[in-house]
Amino acid sequence: MNILNFSENIIKLRHKKGITQEELADFVGVTKASVSKWETKQSLPDIMLLPRLAAYFDVTVDELLGYEPNLSREQIQKIYFDFTKEFAEQPFEEVMEKSRQLVKKYYSCSPFLFQVCVLWMNHATLAPNPQMQTEILEEAARLCSHIINDCREIPLCNDALLLKASIDLLCGRTQEVIDTLEEILNPYHYSFQGETILVQAYAIAGQKEKANRYSQFGMYTHLLSLVSGAVQYLSLHAEDMDACEETIHRMDCLMKLYNLENLHHNTAAQFHYQTAVICCIHGRLEEALDRLKKFASITDSLLECDKVFLHGDQYFDAIDPYFEQSDLGGNLVRAKKVIADSVVQALENPVFQPLESSEDYRKIKQIFLVRGESL
């Protein structure tokens, strides 16, 4: 938590308003010497004067005092991962209430609130019933709105806006998602040129290492976006096997080229899963089973590790600092039990009904059922 900065604040606010110590003293009803002592950290005003001072300067009492409880990135990481463990091991409602109390305590620490929204969204499925799941998602959406309205960090506000859109989508508010994102993500906006401009600026400024790192990270994120986009494309064109086949072929080549199964497990697993769905729809059951085996193998490898970190590789050899500097340090953001349960749910997709007679398919389901029960 930051210490109070009242003396510095009162000086800045007085100068901004263009008034003297004597004028401020006359308004509040104290002596000029009292104002001087406030500004030199010799004393603080009577608590009853704080609302009057805050109203005079058109700020909140917290802003006047400089009270802004904040957590460090390391503290946020620890709290987040402590909660992922508690959600997996302790009564859900008790852990939720504990997290709510921390939200109240650090309500002005927007980076922490954002990670709480991520935490709630990722673990809402552990709630005892669907109604509670919906209530938690709605609570997370309201917290996102608070961040958007009150936070002064534009990148964090944008992240909260996108996270709220994800939650709105889960809650069935599709038109609200469209209204929010359609204009923001307009590809004709000049902001889409931002990455190229920044890399050029780094290079011209002689900051070659930064230019290289940011250029690599841009390629990395666009690679993941391309594969994730292909997953959506397959879903949209599920009935057109020619379009799907070409997409699957191209993505297979791309994933092999960039060794994506080792570079980013989750994106590779999602692609194999969606490909399995397409193959089942078109009666290509052996191919579907092969894809599900890949999906299961990748996901199981995540559950085997104590901790999973986002990382680069021999080609993307400069991007690890970006993950290390993120709020969660590039860590896996969901409890292992949640992952195992989500895999079981994914395998219950009715499209896989033709595979029920397959021993391999039943074995895959059993593995994750056992996993979920043991975590």
C-alpha positions in Angstrom: 0.0 0.0 0.0 1.3 3.5 -0.8 1.8 5.9 2.0 -0.4 9.0 2.2 0.8 11.8 0.0 -1.5 14.5 1.4 1.2 17.3 1.7 2.3 16.9 -1.9 -1.3 16.7 -3.1 -2.4 19.8 -1.3 0.5 21.8 -2.8 -0.3 20.5 -6.3 -4.0 21.1 -6.0 -3.5 24.6 -4.6 -1.1 25.6 -7.4 -3.4 24.2 -10.0 -6.2 26.3 -8.6 -3.9 29.3 -8.5 -4.6 30.2 -4.8 -2.3 31.1 -1.9 -2.0 29.4 1.4 -3.9 32.3 3.0 -6.8 32.0 0.5 -7.1 28.3 1.2 -7.0 29.0 4.9 -9.7 31.6 4.7 -12.0 29.2 2.7 -11.5 26.3 5.1 -11.6 28.4 8.3 -8.1 27.8 9.6 -4.9 29.8 10.0 -2.3 30.3 7.2 0.1 28.6 9.6 -2.1 25.5 9.7 -2.0 25.2 5.9 1.8 25.7 5.9 2.1 22.8 8.4 0.0 20.6 6.2 2.3 21.3 3.3 5.5 20.7 5.2 4.3 17.4 6.7 4.2 18.8 10.2 0.5 18.0 10.7 -2.7 16.8 9.0 -6.1 18.6 9.0 -8.9 17.6 11.2 -10.8 14.7 9.7 -14.0 16.9 9.5 -12.2 19.2 7.1 -11.4 16.6 4.6 -14.8 16.5 2.8 -14.7 20.3 2.5 -11.2 20.3 1.1 -12.0 17.5 -1.3 -15.1 19.3 -2.6 -13.2 22.6 -2.9 -10.6 21.0 -5.2 -13.2 18.7 -6.9 -11.5 15.5 -5.9 -12.4 12.5 -3.8 -11.1 12.3 -0.2 -8.9 9.3 -1.2 -7.4 11.4 -4.0 -6.9 14.3 -1.6 -5.0 12.0 0.8 -3.1 10.1 -1.9 -4.6 6.9 -0.6 -4.3 4.3 -3.3 -3.9 0.7 -2.1 -1.8 -1.2 -4.6 -0.3 -4.6 -4.9 3.0 -5.4 -6.7 3.1 -7.7 -9.7 4.7 -10.4 -7.5 1.9 -10.0 -4.9 -0.8 -10.3 -7.6 0.9 -13.4 -9.0 1.0 -15.1 -5.5 -2.6 -14.2 -4.7 -3.8 -15.5 -8.1 -2.1 -18.8 -7.9 -2.9 -19.3 -4.2 -6.6 -18.9 -5.2 -6.3 -21.4 -8.1 -5.1 -23.9 -5.6 -7.8 -23.1 -3.1 -10.5 -23.3 -5.7 -9.4 -26.8 -6.6 -9.1 -28.0 -2.9 -11.5 -26.0 -0.7 -15.2 -25.4 -0.7 -16.0 -23.1 -3.6 -18.2 -20.6 -1.8 -15.7 -20.1 0.9 -12.9 -19.3 -1.6 -15.3 -17.0 -3.5 -16.1 -15.0 -0.4 -12.4 -14.7 0.5 -11.7 -13.3 -3.0 -14.5 -10.9 -2.7 -13.1 -9.5 0.6 -9.8 -8.9 -1.2 -11.6 -7.1 -4.0 -13.1 -4.7 -1.4 -9.7 -4.2 0.2 -7.9 -3.4 -3.0 -10.7 -1.9 -5.0 -8.5 0.9 -6.4 -5.8 -1.5 -7.6 -7.0 -2.1 -11.1 -4.3 -4.6 -12.2 -5.4 -6.8 -9.3 -9.1 -6.4 -10.0 -8.4 -7.4 -13.6 -6.7 -10.7 -12.6 -9.6 -11.4 -10.2 -12.0 -11.1 -13.2 -9.8 -13.6 -15.1 -9.7 -15.9 -12.0 -13.5 -15.8 -11.6 -14.1 -16.4 -15.3 -11.7 -19.4 -15.4 -13.1 -21.0 -12.3 -16.9 -20.2 -12.5 -17.5 -23.7 -13.8 -16.6 -25.1 -10.3 -19.6 -23.3 -8.8 -22.2 -25.8 -7.3 -24.9 -24.9 -9.8 -25.5 -23.0 -13.1 -27.2 -20.1 -11.4 -24.2 -19.4 -9.3 -21.9 -19.7 -12.3 -24.0 -17.0 -14.1 -23.9 -14.8 -11.0 -20.1 -15.0 -10.8 -19.7 -14.1 -14.5 -22.1 -11.2 -14.0 -20.0 -10.1 -11.0 -16.9 -10.3 -13.0 -18.5 -8.2 -15.8 -19.4 -5.5 -13.3 -15.9 -5.5 -12.0 -14.6 -5.1 -15.6 -16.9 -2.1 -16.0 -15.5 -0.6 -12.9 -11.9 -0.9 -14.3 -13.0 0.6 -17.6 -14.6 3.6 -16.0 -12.1 4.3 -13.3 -8.7 3.1 -14.4 -6.4 5.7 -16.0 -4.1 3.1 -17.7 -5.4 2.9 -21.3 -3.9 -0.6 -22.1 -5.5 -2.1 -18.9 -8.8 -0.5 -19.8 -8.6 -2.0 -23.3 -7.8 -5.4 -21.7 -10.8 -5.1 -19.4 -13.0 -4.1 -22.3 -12.0 -7.3 -24.2 -12.4 -9.5 -21.1 -15.9 -8.0 -20.4 -16.8 -8.9 -24.1 -15.6 -12.5 -23.5 -17.8 -12.6 -20.4 -20.8 -11.1 -22.2 -20.4 -13.7 -24.9 -20.5 -16.5 -22.2 -23.6 -14.8 -20.8 -25.4 -14.8 -24.2 -25.2 -11.0 -24.7 -24.0 -11.3 -28.3 -25.3 -8.0 -29.6 -23.6 -6.1 -26.7 -20.3 -7.8 -27.8 -20.9 -6.8 -31.4 -21.7 -3.2 -30.4 -18.6 -3.0 -28.2 -16.0 -4.6 -30.5 -17.2 -4.0 -34.0 -15.8 -0.4 -34.3 -12.8 -1.0 -32.0 -11.5 -3.9 -34.1 -12.2 -2.3 -37.4 -9.2 -3.4 -39.5 -9.2 0.0 -41.4 -8.2 1.8 -38.2 -4.7 3.2 -38.4 -3.9 1.7 -35.0 -3.4 -1.7 -36.8 -0.2 -0.2 -38.1 1.1 0.5 -34.6 3.4 -2.6 -34.3 5.2 -1.8 -37.5 5.7 1.9 -36.6 7.0 1.0 -33.1 9.6 -1.5 -34.5 10.7 1.1 -37.0 11.1 3.7 -34.3 13.1 1.3 -32.1 15.4 0.6 -35.1 15.9 4.3 -36.0 16.6 5.1 -32.4 19.4 2.5 -32.4 17.5 0.2 -29.9 18.1 -2.9 -32.0 17.4 -5.3 -29.2 14.0 -3.8 -28.4 13.2 -3.8 -32.2 14.1 -7.4 -32.5 12.2 -8.5 -29.4 9.0 -6.6 -30.3 9.2 -7.8 -33.9 9.5 -11.4 -32.7 6.6 -11.0 -30.3 4.4 -9.5 -33.0 5.1 -12.5 -35.2 4.5 -14.9 -32.3 1.1 -13.3 -31.4 0.0 -13.2 -35.0 0.9 -16.8 -35.4 -1.3 -17.8 -32.5 -4.1 -15.5 -33.9 -3.8 -17.2 -37.3 -4.3 -20.7 -35.8 -7.0 -19.5 -33.5 -8.7 -17.8 -36.4 -8.5 -21.1 -38.3 -10.3 -22.9 -35.4 -13.1 -20.3 -35.8 -13.1 -20.7 -39.6 -13.5 -24.5 -39.3 -16.5 -24.0 -37.0 -18.1 -21.6 -39.4 -17.5 -23.9 -42.4 -18.2 -27.2 -40.8 -20.4 -28.4 -43.6 -18.0 -27.5 -46.4 -15.3 -30.3 -46.2 -13.3 -28.9 -49.1 -12.8 -25.6 -47.3 -12.1 -27.4 -44.0 -9.6 -29.8 -45.7 -7.6 -26.9 -47.2 -7.6 -25.0 -43.9 -6.5 -28.1 -41.9 -3.7 -28.8 -44.4 -2.4 -25.3 -44.3 -2.5 -25.1 -40.5 -0.9 -28.5 -40.1 2.0 -27.2 -42.3 2.2 -24.0 -40.2 2.1 -25.8 -36.9 4.8 -28.2 -37.9 7.0 -25.4 -39.3 6.8 -23.5 -36.0 6.6 -26.5 -33.7 3.5 -25.1 -32.2 2.6 -28.1 -30.1 5.7 -27.3 -28.0 5.6 -23.5 -28.4 2.0 -23.0 -27.3 0.1 -26.1 -26.1 -3.3 -24.6 -25.7 -3.6 -23.2 -29.2 -2.4 -26.5 -30.7 -4.8 -28.5 -28.6 -7.7 -26.3 -29.6 -6.9 -26.8 -33.3 -6.6 -30.6 -33.0 -9.9 -30.7 -31.1 -11.8 -28.7 -33.7 -10.3 -30.8 -36.5 -11.6 -33.9 -34.7 -15.1 -32.3 -34.6 -15.0 -31.6 -38.4 -13.7 -35.2 -39.1 -16.5 -36.7 -37.1 -19.2 -34.6 -38.8 -18.0 -35.9 -42.1 -17.7 -39.5 -41.0 -13.9 -39.7 -41.0 -13.7 -41.4 -37.7 -10.1 -42.7 -37.8 -8.9 -39.2 -38.5 -11.1 -37.8 -35.7 -9.7 -40.3 -33.2 -6.1 -39.5 -34.3 -6.8 -35.8 -33.6 -8.4 -36.5 -30.3 -5.3 -38.5 -29.3 -3.2 -35.5 -30.1 -5.5 -33.2 -28.2 -5.4 -35.5 -25.2 -1.7 -35.9 -25.3 -1.0 -32.2 -25.3 -3.5 -31.5 -22.5 -2.3 -34.4 -20.4 1.3 -33.0 -20.7 0.0 -29.8 -19.1 -1.4 -31.7 -16.2 1.8 -33.6 -15.7 3.8 -30.5 -15.0 3.9 -28.7 -11.7 3.9 -25.4 -13.4 3.5 -24.4 -17.1 5.0 -21.2 -18.4 4.5 -19.5 -21.7 7.9 -19.4 -23.5 9.7 -18.9 -26.8 12.0 -21.3 -28.6 15.1 -21.4 -30.7 13.4 -19.2 -33.3 11.5 -16.9 -31.0 14.5 -16.5 -28.7 13.9 -13.0 -27.5 10.3 -13.0 -26.3 10.6 -14.6 -22.8 11.0 -11.2 -21.1 7.5 -10.3 -22.2 6.0 -13.3 -20.4 8.2 -12.8 -17.3 7.0 -9.1 -17.0 3.3 -9.9 -17.3 1.1 -9.8 -14.2 1.0 -13.6 -14.0 4.6 -14.2 -15.1 3.5 -16.3 -18.1 2.0 -19.0 -15.7 -0.9 -21.3 -16.5 -3.9 -19.4 -15.4 -6.3 -22.2 -14.5 -6.3 -24.9 -11.8 -5.5 -28.3 -13.2 -8.8 -29.7 -12.0 -10.6 -27.1 -14.1 -8.6 -28.1 -17.1 -9.3 -31.8 -16.6 -13.0 -31.2 -16.1 -13.2 -29.0 -19.2 -11.5 -31.8 -21.2 -14.1 -34.3 -20.0 -16.9 -31.9 -20.9 -15.3 -31.3 -24.4 -15.2 -35.0 -25.0 -18.9 -35.3 -24.1 -19.7 -33.3 -27.3 -22.6 -35.2 -29.0 -20.6 -35.0 -32.3 -18.3 -37.7 -31.0 -21.2 -40.2 -30.5 -19.9 -42.4 -33.4 -16.7 -42.9 -31.5 -18.3 -44.4 -28.4 -17.6 -47.9 -29.6 -13.9 -47.2 -29.9 -11.8 -48.5 -27.0 -9.2 -45.8 -27.6 -11.9 -43.1 -27.3 -13.3 -44.5 -24.1 -9.7 -44.8 -22.7 -9.1 -41.1 -23.4 -12.3 -40.1 -21.5 -11.4 -42.4 -18.6 -8.0 -40.9 -18.3 -9.3 -37.4 -17.8 -12.2 -38.5 -15.5 -9.6 -40.1 -13.2 -7.4 -37.0 -13.5 -10.3 -34.8 -12.5 -11.1 -36.9 -9.5 -7.5 -37.1 -8.3 -6.9 -33.4 -8.5 
